[in-house]
Amino acid sequence: DFIEIAVVVVPIIAPILLAETGANVTAVWLGVMIGVNMQTSFLTPPFGFSLFYLRGVAPPSVSTIQIWKGAIAFIFLQLIGLAIVGYYPSMVNYLPNRTYLTSDVAPPPLNPRLQECIQEYKFNLYSEKGDSIRKSINSISSIDINYLPDEKKDIFVQNFEKALLTFDLVENLKQEEKQLAAYSQDYKSLHQKVRKIQKSIFKNEKRIKQFNKDIRYLEEDSILEDKIKIERKIEIIELENITLQNKIPTNWDVDHNKYKELANNRKKAQTKYKRNVDEVYKNIKYFKLMIKDLTELIKLEDQINSLGTKSEISLDQAMLNMKEVEKNLDKISGAELIKDKITKSRRILKKNDPDMSKVLSLLNEANNIFVVEKEWRKRAKNDLLPQLNEFDNAIKDTIGLRLQERLTLEQAKFVSRCRSSHKDISLNF
């Protein structure tokens, strides 16, 4: 019976129930409810399956009343279980959520379905560890980075300005959510009333379309009275729609547009916050990767130096050498400028009459950039990388959480609890 529920009943019924945005239940909860309900029905009159079974196998000396006396306690226990499952859906949903989020195939924190709960988790940490996070940002912002190339120095400075901006964006998002929640309390009853009326109007419009089809499909020799009857029905439905339309409160458009404006403001605040924290953490990872790729960059030193010195090789061979170096530079973070100069020089060589002086000039620029990249990364390996690793550990559960590969056990437990409760999303429709 439970296999039938899981494989047949729930896949058929769940999509129908889930279409009701106000319910917003989960298929797992629905399956458990059906299972417990069916198990209860086995013992309850007048068609309890177990009653039929027990009556068939029990000896004649055991009466039906005696069977019911023995079963009544279990009936009450199952009814209590049914009430608990119905009233506390999180009891059903928590374990499947936790199993999924801690499994080998768990989705990354960037998964859209997890965002609401992850945001709640992070905002709690911002409140608890805000001072500690600010201290980490100020600490790493104060280190000496004058040896960095200008463009990377600008990225570094701006990145930590954005990191501090996170707290303002969090407060702005909280304020937008608070305004939307306060407005939704009064708006919800209006929304439900209007949507109910509009649903009736929509059903009537479908009936009108069907009646118009019926008129078109009438045979030419059909009695005129049949057509008049259908047209009369259409007129009645149209009058009903006018009556329903007049029942819609006059403040509906204004209030509905106000809700959409507040919802849109919240969405913009969320987008701005997410874009900011993601950019901050991406840059931290980017700097760490550039420094860690120092070893691979040094391996290319001889290849890059030799590009503009081997005058005895053919142009075709020179271009092949350049392509090889470009391919290797693709694998190294932050080597785009070096590759760009080599690529430009190779394209000049493709021409019928290449300007060799320009080619050599570009290759010389590539070599100079390589030297600068090598030197700053060498120093940063000792002076900057440890601080970046320390800062990464300080923000990976907050600013950087969305870009982690997976949730920790603690985070998975929190998100599982958060996603275990049913949420009403009907105001979005």
C-alpha positions in Angstrom: 0.0 0.0 0.0 2.8 2.5 0.8 4.6 1.6 -2.4 1.4 2.4 -4.3 1.1 5.7 -2.4 4.7 6.7 -3.2 4.7 5.6 -6.9 1.1 6.2 -8.0 -1.1 8.3 -5.7 1.3 11.1 -4.7 2.6 11.8 -8.3 -1.0 12.1 -9.5 -2.4 14.2 -6.6 0.6 16.3 -5.5 0.8 18.5 -8.6 -2.9 19.3 -8.3 -2.6 20.3 -4.7 0.7 22.2 -5.3 -1.1 24.3 -7.8 -2.8 26.0 -4.9 -0.3 28.7 -4.0 -1.8 29.3 -0.6 -1.3 25.7 0.5 2.3 25.4 -0.7 2.7 22.0 0.8 5.3 19.5 -0.2 4.8 16.1 -1.9 6.5 14.3 0.9 4.1 15.8 3.5 1.2 14.9 1.3 2.4 11.3 0.9 2.8 10.9 4.7 -0.7 12.4 5.3 -2.2 10.0 2.8 -0.3 7.1 4.2 -1.3 7.8 7.8 -4.9 8.5 6.7 -5.2 5.2 4.8 -3.6 3.3 7.7 -6.2 4.8 10.0 -9.0 4.0 7.6 -8.1 0.3 7.8 -9.5 0.2 11.3 -12.4 2.6 11.1 -16.0 1.7 10.1 -17.8 0.9 7.9 -15.1 -0.3 5.4 -12.1 -0.9 7.6 -9.9 -3.5 5.7 -8.5 -4.9 8.9 -11.9 -5.4 10.3 -12.8 -7.6 7.3 -9.6 -9.5 7.6 -9.9 -10.1 11.3 -13.5 -11.1 11.0 -12.4 -13.7 8.4 -9.6 -15.3 10.4 -11.0 -14.9 13.9 -12.7 -18.0 15.4 -16.5 -17.8 15.8 -16.1 -17.4 19.5 -14.6 -13.9 19.0 -17.3 -11.4 18.3 -17.1 -8.2 16.1 -17.6 -6.1 19.2 -14.6 -7.7 20.9 -12.5 -7.0 17.8 -13.5 -3.3 17.9 -12.7 -3.2 21.6 -9.2 -4.3 20.9 -8.8 -2.0 17.9 -10.2 1.2 19.5 -7.0 2.1 21.3 -5.0 1.9 18.0 -7.6 4.0 16.2 -7.2 6.8 18.7 -3.4 6.6 18.5 -3.5 6.8 14.7 -5.9 9.7 14.8 -3.6 11.6 17.2 -0.7 10.8 14.8 -2.7 12.1 11.9 -3.4 15.4 13.8 0.3 15.8 14.7 1.5 15.3 11.2 -1.1 17.7 9.8 -0.4 20.4 12.4 3.5 20.1 12.3 4.5 19.5 8.7 8.2 20.2 9.7 8.2 16.8 11.4 7.7 15.1 8.0 9.8 17.5 5.9 12.9 17.9 8.0 14.5 14.5 7.7 14.3 14.3 3.9 15.6 17.8 3.6 18.5 17.1 5.9 19.3 13.8 4.2 19.4 15.6 0.8 21.4 18.6 1.9 24.1 16.5 3.6 24.3 13.9 0.8 27.0 13.6 -1.8 24.7 15.0 -4.4 23.6 18.0 -2.3 23.1 21.3 -4.2 25.5 24.2 -3.7 24.4 27.1 -1.6 23.9 29.1 -4.8 20.8 26.9 -5.6 17.8 29.3 -6.0 15.5 27.2 -3.8 17.8 27.6 -0.8 18.3 31.3 -1.0 15.6 32.4 1.4 16.8 30.2 4.1 20.5 30.9 3.5 19.7 34.6 3.7 18.0 34.1 7.0 21.0 32.1 8.3 23.5 34.7 7.1 21.5 37.6 8.5 21.5 35.9 12.0 25.3 35.7 11.7 25.6 39.3 10.6 23.8 40.3 13.8 26.0 38.0 16.0 29.4 38.4 14.4 29.0 41.8 12.7 31.8 43.4 14.8 34.1 40.5 14.2 33.6 40.7 10.4 34.1 44.5 10.3 37.3 44.0 12.3 38.6 41.4 9.8 37.8 43.8 6.9 39.5 46.7 8.5 42.5 44.5 9.4 43.1 43.3 5.9 42.4 46.8 4.4 45.3 48.2 6.5 48.1 46.0 5.1 50.7 47.4 2.7 49.7 46.7 -1.0 51.8 49.3 -2.7 53.8 46.6 -4.5 50.7 45.5 -6.4 50.1 46.7 -10.0 47.9 49.7 -10.2 44.8 47.9 -11.7 45.0 45.1 -9.1 45.6 47.6 -6.3 42.4 49.4 -7.3 40.4 46.1 -7.3 41.8 45.3 -3.9 40.9 48.6 -2.3 37.4 48.8 -3.9 36.7 45.2 -2.9 37.0 45.9 0.8 35.0 49.1 0.5 32.3 46.9 -0.9 32.8 44.4 1.9 32.0 47.1 4.4 29.1 48.2 2.3 27.5 44.8 2.9 26.2 45.8 6.3 24.3 48.8 4.9 22.9 46.6 2.1 21.7 44.1 4.7 20.0 46.8 6.7 18.4 48.2 3.6 17.1 44.7 2.6 15.7 44.1 6.1 13.9 47.4 5.9 12.4 46.6 2.6 11.3 43.2 3.8 9.8 44.7 7.0 7.8 47.2 4.9 6.5 44.5 2.6 5.5 42.2 5.5 3.7 45.1 7.2 1.8 46.0 4.1 1.0 42.4 3.3 -1.0 41.9 6.5 -3.8 44.2 5.3 -3.3 43.5 1.6 -3.7 39.8 1.9 -7.5 39.8 2.6 -8.1 42.2 -0.3 -5.9 40.1 -2.6 -7.8 36.9 -1.7 -11.2 38.5 -2.2 -10.3 40.0 -5.6 -8.6 36.8 -6.8 -11.7 34.8 -5.9 -13.9 37.2 -7.9 -11.5 37.2 -10.8 -11.4 33.4 -10.7 -15.2 33.3 -11.1 -15.0 35.8 -13.9 -12.4 33.7 -15.7 -14.6 30.5 -15.3 -17.5 32.5 -16.8 -15.4 33.6 -19.7 -14.5 30.0 -20.5 -18.1 29.1 -20.4 -18.9 31.9 -22.8 -16.2 30.7 -25.2 -17.7 27.2 -25.1 -21.2 28.5 -25.8 -19.9 30.5 -28.8 -18.3 27.3 -30.1 -21.6 25.5 -29.6 -23.4 28.2 -31.7 -20.8 27.8 -34.5 -21.2 24.0 -34.5 -25.0 24.1 -34.8 -26.3 22.5 -37.9 -27.7 24.9 -40.6 -31.1 23.3 -40.2 -31.0 23.6 -36.4 -34.0 25.2 -34.8 -33.6 28.9 -34.3 -34.8 28.5 -30.7 -31.7 26.5 -29.8 -29.4 29.3 -30.9 -31.5 31.9 -29.0 -31.3 29.7 -25.8 -27.5 29.6 -26.0 -27.3 33.4 -26.7 -29.6 34.0 -23.7 -27.2 32.0 -21.5 -24.3 34.0 -22.8 -26.2 37.2 -21.9 -26.9 36.0 -18.4 -23.2 35.1 -17.8 -22.0 38.4 -19.2 -24.4 40.2 -16.8 -23.0 38.0 -14.0 -19.5 39.0 -14.9 -20.4 42.7 -14.9 -21.9 42.2 -11.4 -18.7 40.4 -10.3 -16.5 43.1 -11.8 -18.4 45.7 -9.8 -17.7 43.8 -6.6 -14.0 44.4 -7.0 -13.1 47.2 -4.5 -12.2 50.5 -6.1 -8.9 50.6 -4.3 -7.7 47.3 -5.7 -5.6 48.8 -8.5 -3.9 51.3 -6.2 -3.2 48.7 -3.5 -2.1 46.1 -5.9 0.3 48.4 -7.6 1.6 49.5 -4.2 2.3 45.8 -3.3 4.1 45.2 -6.6 6.2 48.3 -5.9 7.2 47.1 -2.5 7.9 43.6 -3.7 10.0 45.0 -6.6 11.9 47.2 -4.1 12.7 44.1 -2.0 13.8 42.2 -5.1 16.1 45.1 -6.1 17.6 45.2 -2.6 18.1 41.4 -2.7 19.8 41.6 -6.1 22.0 44.5 -5.0 23.1 42.7 -1.9 23.8 39.3 -3.6 25.7 41.0 -6.4 27.8 42.9 -3.9 28.8 39.9 -1.6 29.4 37.6 -4.6 31.7 40.2 -6.2 33.6 40.6 -2.9 34.2 36.9 -2.5 35.0 36.3 -6.1 37.8 38.8 -5.9 39.2 37.2 -2.7 39.3 33.9 -4.5 40.7 35.6 -7.6 43.7 37.1 -5.7 44.3 33.7 -3.9 44.4 31.9 -7.2 46.7 34.5 -8.8 49.2 34.1 -6.0 48.9 30.3 -5.9 49.5 30.2 -9.7 53.0 31.7 -9.2 54.7 28.4 -9.7 52.9 27.7 -13.0 53.7 31.3 -14.2 57.4 30.9 -13.5 57.4 27.7 -15.6 56.5 29.9 -18.6 59.4 32.4 -18.1 61.7 30.8 -20.7 58.9 30.4 -23.3 57.8 34.0 -23.0 61.4 35.4 -23.1 62.2 33.3 -26.2 59.3 34.6 -28.3 61.1 37.7 -29.4 64.6 36.4 -29.6 64.6 33.5 -32.0 65.1 35.3 -35.2 66.2 32.2 -37.2 62.8 30.4 -36.9 60.1 30.8 -39.5 57.0 32.9 -39.0 54.8 29.9 -39.0 56.8 28.3 -36.2 56.8 31.6 -34.3 53.1 31.7 -34.4 52.8 28.1 -33.3 55.1 29.0 -30.3 52.9 31.9 -29.5 49.7 29.8 -29.6 51.4 27.3 -27.2 52.2 30.1 -24.8 48.7 31.5 -25.0 47.3 28.1 -24.3 49.4 27.8 -21.2 48.6 31.3 -20.0 44.9 30.5 -20.2 45.4 28.1 -17.3 46.9 30.8 -15.1 44.7 33.3 -13.2 45.5 37.0 -13.9 47.7 36.4 -16.9 45.2 38.0 -19.3 47.3 41.1 -20.1 50.3 39.0 -21.0 48.2 36.8 -23.3 46.6 39.8 -24.9 49.9 41.3 -26.0 51.1 37.9 -27.4 47.8 37.4 -29.2 48.0 40.9 -30.8 51.6 40.2 -32.0 50.6 36.9 -33.5 47.7 38.5 -35.4 50.2 41.0 -36.9 52.4 38.1 -38.0 49.4 36.7 -39.9 49.4 39.6 -42.3 51.1 39.5 -45.7 53.5 42.3 -44.7 53.8 42.1 -40.9 55.3 45.1 -39.0 58.1 43.3 -37.2 59.0 46.3 -35.0 55.4 46.4 -33.7 55.5 42.6 -33.1 58.7 42.9 -31.1 57.4 45.9 -29.2 54.3 43.9 -28.1 56.3 40.9 -27.1 58.6 43.2 -25.1 55.5 44.6 -23.3 54.3 41.1 -22.6 57.7 40.2 -21.1 57.6 43.4 -18.9 54.1 42.6 -17.7 55.3 39.0 -17.0 58.2 40.4 -14.8 55.8 42.6 -12.9 53.3 39.8 -12.3 56.1 37.4 -11.2 57.5 39.9 -8.7 54.3 41.0 -7.0 53.1 37.4 -6.7 56.4 36.4 -5.1 56.0 39.0 -2.4 52.3 38.5 -2.0 52.9 34.8 -1.3 54.4 35.7 2.0 52.9 39.1 2.8 49.3 38.8 1.5 48.2 35.1 1.0 48.1 34.3 4.8 45.9 37.3 5.4 43.7 36.4 2.5 43.3 32.9 3.9 42.5 34.3 7.3 39.9 36.7 5.9 38.4 33.9 3.8 37.8 31.9 6.9 36.3 34.9 8.6 33.7 35.6 5.9 33.0 32.2 4.2 29.9 31.6 6.4 28.4 35.0 5.7 29.6 37.2 2.7 31.1 34.2 0.9 28.5 31.5 1.8 26.6 31.6 -1.5 29.8 30.7 -3.4 30.9 27.7 -1.3 30.8 24.3 -2.9 28.4 22.9 -0.3 26.7 23.6 3.0 28.3 22.5 6.3 26.4 20.2 8.6 25.4 23.1 10.8 24.2 25.1 7.8 22.4 22.1 6.3 20.5 21.6 9.6 19.4 25.2 9.7 18.3 25.2 6.1 16.5 21.9 6.6 14.5 23.3 9.5 13.8 26.5 7.6 12.5 24.6 4.5 10.4 22.2 6.5 7.6 24.6 7.2 5.0 25.4 4.6 5.1 29.0 3.3 2.2 30.9 1.7 3.3 32.4 -1.6 -0.2 33.2 -2.9 0.4 37.0 -2.8 2.9 36.6 -5.7 0.2 35.4 -8.0 
